[in-house]
């Protein structure tokens, strides 16, 4: 289990009012047959965020210890030629997890969406030697490393290219924090 997922599970009680194991027990008691039914129930009846409900549903459907949501997707993104980029992704995920217990990492096929109540950023291994960090920043003009997203991804307003750990600096984390605060 990665650090961000461990932090998420550790924060269930603080952010949802009950520890992770209690939510798993509640969901199991309902005897839902499908993953989506569990997610919908937890979101509608208890107001749980999608990421938290998804992890509970995955655990219930799998029937054992919590599995990181989308972990296979993240592994696939950082396989082969892009494997050297995984420590950069992990460093970014760890920095973003510190923003609050409501941060959700939602892996897709080619990127990981960083969400709060809505997506505020994404991390994508675009080439074998670079991550692109897409950021939704309202009212901030592009400049320097903070580029306009252009054709990179229509779901974000800006992009920052990350090739080394030094690129994950206070400036980048600050932009991510500002986007998180706007979400």
C-alpha positions in Angstrom: 0.0 0.0 0.0 1.5 3.4 -0.9 1.9 6.3 1.5 -1.1 8.2 0.2 -3.5 5.3 0.5 -2.2 4.5 4.0 -2.8 8.2 5.0 -6.3 8.0 3.5 -7.2 4.9 5.5 -5.7 6.4 8.6 -7.9 9.5 8.2 -11.2 7.7 7.8 -12.3 8.4 11.3 -11.3 12.0 11.3 -12.9 12.7 7.9 -15.9 10.4 7.9 -16.7 10.0 11.6 -16.0 6.2 11.7 -12.8 4.1 11.4 -12.3 2.3 8.1 -13.1 -1.1 9.5 -16.5 0.2 10.7 -17.4 1.4 7.2 -16.4 -2.0 5.8 -18.7 -3.7 8.3 -21.6 -1.4 7.5 -21.2 -2.1 3.8 -20.9 -5.8 4.3 -24.1 -5.8 6.4 -26.1 -4.4 3.4 -25.1 -7.4 1.2 -24.8 -5.5 -2.0 -23.9 -7.6 -5.0 -22.1 -4.8 -7.0 -19.3 -2.4 -6.3 -21.3 0.6 -7.6 -24.2 -0.2 -5.3 -21.9 0.1 -2.3 -20.3 3.3 -3.5 -23.7 4.8 -4.2 -25.1 3.8 -0.8 -22.2 5.2 1.1 -22.3 8.5 -0.8 -26.0 9.0 -0.7 -26.8 7.7 2.8 -23.7 8.9 4.6 -22.4 11.7 2.4 -19.0 9.9 2.0 -16.7 11.2 -0.7 -16.2 9.0 -3.8 -12.6 8.0 -3.1 -13.4 6.9 0.5 -16.5 5.0 -0.7 -14.6 3.4 -3.5 -11.9 2.0 -1.2 -14.6 0.5 1.1 -16.4 -1.0 -1.8 -13.2 -2.5 -3.2 -12.4 -4.1 0.2 -15.9 -5.5 0.6 -16.0 -6.9 -2.9 -12.6 -8.4 -2.6 -13.4 -9.8 0.8 -10.0 -9.1 2.5 -7.6 -6.3 3.4 -7.9 -2.9 1.8 -6.6 -2.7 -1.7 -5.4 0.6 -3.0 -8.0 1.9 -5.5 -6.6 1.8 -9.0 -3.2 0.5 -7.8 -3.0 -1.7 -10.9 -3.6 1.4 -13.1 -0.8 3.3 -11.4 1.6 0.2 -11.7 0.8 0.1 -15.4 1.5 3.8 -15.9 4.9 3.4 -14.4 6.0 0.1 -16.0 8.7 -0.4 -18.5 10.4 2.7 -19.9 8.5 5.0 -17.4 9.5 3.0 -14.2 12.1 5.6 -13.2 9.3 8.2 -12.9 7.5 6.4 -10.1 9.5 8.0 -7.3 8.5 11.4 -8.7 4.8 10.4 -8.7 5.1 9.0 -5.1 6.8 12.3 -4.0 4.0 14.4 -5.5 1.3 12.1 -4.0 2.9 12.4 -0.6 3.0 16.2 -0.8 -0.6 16.5 -1.9 -1.8 14.1 0.8 -0.6 16.6 3.4 -3.2 19.1 2.1 -6.0 17.3 4.0 -7.7 14.0 4.5 -10.2 14.8 1.8 -7.6 14.5 -1.0 -8.5 11.6 -3.3 -6.1 10.0 -5.7 -8.2 8.6 -8.5 -6.2 6.6 -11.1 -7.3 6.5 -14.7 -5.7 4.6 -17.5 -3.1 7.2 -18.4 -3.0 9.6 -15.4 -4.0 10.0 -11.8 -6.7 12.6 -11.0 -6.1 14.6 -7.8 -9.5 15.4 -6.3 -11.2 17.1 -3.5 -14.8 17.8 -4.1 -13.7 18.0 -7.8 -10.5 17.5 -9.7 -7.9 20.1 -8.9 -4.9 18.5 -10.6 -3.6 15.4 -12.4 -0.3 13.7 -12.7 0.6 12.0 -16.0 3.8 10.2 -17.1 3.8 11.8 -20.5 7.2 10.6 -21.7 9.9 8.1 -20.5 11.7 11.0 -18.8 9.0 13.5 -17.7 5.7 13.8 -15.7 3.2 16.4 -16.6 1.3 17.9 -13.7 -1.9 19.5 -14.8 -3.4 22.0 -12.5 -6.8 23.8 -12.3 -6.0 27.4 -11.3 -8.6 30.0 -11.8 -7.5 33.5 -12.3 -3.8 32.7 -12.5 -1.9 33.8 -15.7 0.5 31.3 -17.1 4.2 32.2 -16.8 7.6 30.6 -16.5 7.2 26.9 -15.6 3.5 27.3 -15.1 2.4 26.9 -18.7 -1.0 27.1 -20.2 -2.3 23.6 -20.6 -2.8 23.9 -24.3 -3.5 20.6 -26.0 -2.1 18.6 -23.0 -5.4 18.1 -21.3 -8.6 20.0 -21.5 -9.6 19.2 -17.9 -6.9 21.5 -16.5 -5.9 25.1 -17.1 -2.1 24.8 -16.5 0.8 22.4 -16.9 4.1 22.0 -15.1 6.7 19.6 -16.5 8.5 17.5 -13.9 11.7 15.7 -14.9 13.6 15.5 -11.6 12.9 15.6 -7.8 14.2 19.2 -7.8 11.2 20.1 -10.0 8.9 19.2 -7.1 9.6 22.3 -5.1 7.8 24.8 -3.0 6.6 26.7 -6.0 4.9 23.6 -7.6 3.4 22.5 -4.3 2.1 26.0 -3.8 0.3 26.0 -7.1 -1.2 22.6 -6.2 -2.2 23.9 -2.8 -3.9 26.9 -4.4 -5.8 24.6 -6.8 -6.8 22.4 -3.9 -8.1 25.4 -2.0 -10.1 26.5 -5.0 -11.7 23.0 -5.4 
